[in-house]
Amino acid sequence: MWLTPLHRAEWTHAIAQHVFHGVLSDEDASRFYIAFEADREANVWAEMSIPDAAYETAMELARKHGPQIPMRTLDTLHVACALALGAREFWTFDERQKRLAKAAGLAIS
């Protein structure tokens, strides 16, 4: 599985939002951050930069699918990264990303 700087930023924001909403304590968040960094150091993921082509692809996705699918810039960038890296399958819990990835031809998990 690939890990881009975008994924790292999204992960950090997701944990912070869970603390904000009271789903996680500060201590829980700290444990998640530590575990995530330990997994990075253990090379659990293949760390990649965001491909340059992903930005153009994100704009194409927005033009093509934006009028029919509600999406944010980060949704299109996530899907565009998957496409630019040659993914065949897209994993997400985000319904907007799921709809866009499916429309872009990716299998959804």
Buried (B, 14 or more C-beta within 10 A) or exposed (E): EEBBEBBBEBBBEEBEEBBEEEEBEEEEBEEBBEEBEEEEEEEEBEEBEBBEEBBEBBBBBBEEBBEEBEBEEBBBBBBBBBBBBEBEEBBBEBEBBBBBBBBBEBEEE
